[in-house]
Amino acid sequence: MPDIQPIVMPKWGLAMQEGTLAKWSADEGQEIAAGQEIMDIETSKIANVFESPVSGVLRKRVAKDGDVLPVGALLGVVADKSVTDDAIDSFVAEFQEKFESAAKEEVAAPEPTIVEIGGKRVRYLKLGPDGGTPVVFIHGFGSDHASWLFNHMAAAETRPAYAVDLLGHGGSAKDVGDGAALTLAASVAGLLDHLGLSRVHLVGHSLGGAVATLVAAANPARVASLALIAPAGLGSEVNAAFLDGFLQEVRGKKLRPVLEMLVADPDLVTSDMVEDVLKFKRLDGAEAALTLIREANFPGAMQKISIAKDLGSLSIPVLVVVGEADKIIPAEQSQALQGPVERVVVARAGHLPHMEKSGEVNAALARLWG
């Protein structure tokens, strides 16, 4: 009998326990290809398109639009047209029975680790095996390690993968010194020392892209490659309205339109995402730390950071990924880069291409790492 292939609720990040099937975009009886966008799924961080992991005919849509389901739950079934409907129904019934049994034996997920670097608390999460050249993910302004939920686990399939909370963010210390990117970079370099990581791939988003570049420029022999996602530091312009709103708004109704500036499709911003940002801003010292970091790196409507010269000093592979519809840092700022830099422009993505179009970004990262 030809194979019957399940499509299940993905696990995007360790914190993800369930997802909402917002909308199917493939019909029963339709031939689908691996990598094709077949549905939209909402997580606690952001809504995201789900790409089919298999090719074949979508014989049955088990889950319906609006269903909230745990990770691993059956969403649909793919099989050849020659497979009978009875065989499909039997497969679904057997899958559901096994899934309910397995759910009772769920294993606890790894927890982030907190260490002291230069007398300050730094939090990070490690996934993946111990062998291979590690990758270190560095988030952007106002975020934390969980912003890599669509990329962290994918990287960890083949190598050690670390995601760090910058000073002033997440579970790391809110004492940020002068708040400058160089100070944040020194903390990241100190973490690499603490972990004994002699050679790494660095991936940085926005402010984290500038931080990653500064780490690489100060430690050239230590960095195997550099990937910059919507990086800061390549031009002078930045969206001051976003920065002002992110820092000032304390009510979800007013914060939502600010967060919607981050993405090409405003519908990707979920209520949980808004609430997560508000919770973080309520932490002791968080607001003061973010304000200091903003003033040190993005005073007014300009970027004080400049990394073009630092990038020019590097002899390692460099990948720059920008969203075509970025409303925070114009995508055009990366066009002036010289040298052997690969530039990827992601269509229908804004300032968060690694979340909005994670499949495309993960594929570019995999090519970079070899």
ABEGO torsion letter per residue (X at the ends): XBBBBBBBBBBBEAABABBBBABBABBBGBBBBBGBBABBBBBAABBBBBBBABBEBBABBABBBGBBBBBGBBABBBBBAABBAAAAAAAAAAAAAAAAAAAAABBBBBBBBBBBBGGBBBBBBBBEBABEBBBBBBBBBGBBAAAAAAAAAAAAAABBBBBBBBBGBEABBABAEAGBAAAAAAAAAAAAAAAGBABBBBBBBEAAAAAAAAAAAABAAABABBBBBGBBGABABBBAAAAAAAAABABAAAAAAAAAAABABAAABBAAAAAAAAAAAABBGAAAAAAAAAAAABBEABBABBAAAAAAABABBBBBBBBAABAABBAAAAAABBEBBBBBBBBGBBABAAAABAAAAAAAAAAAAX
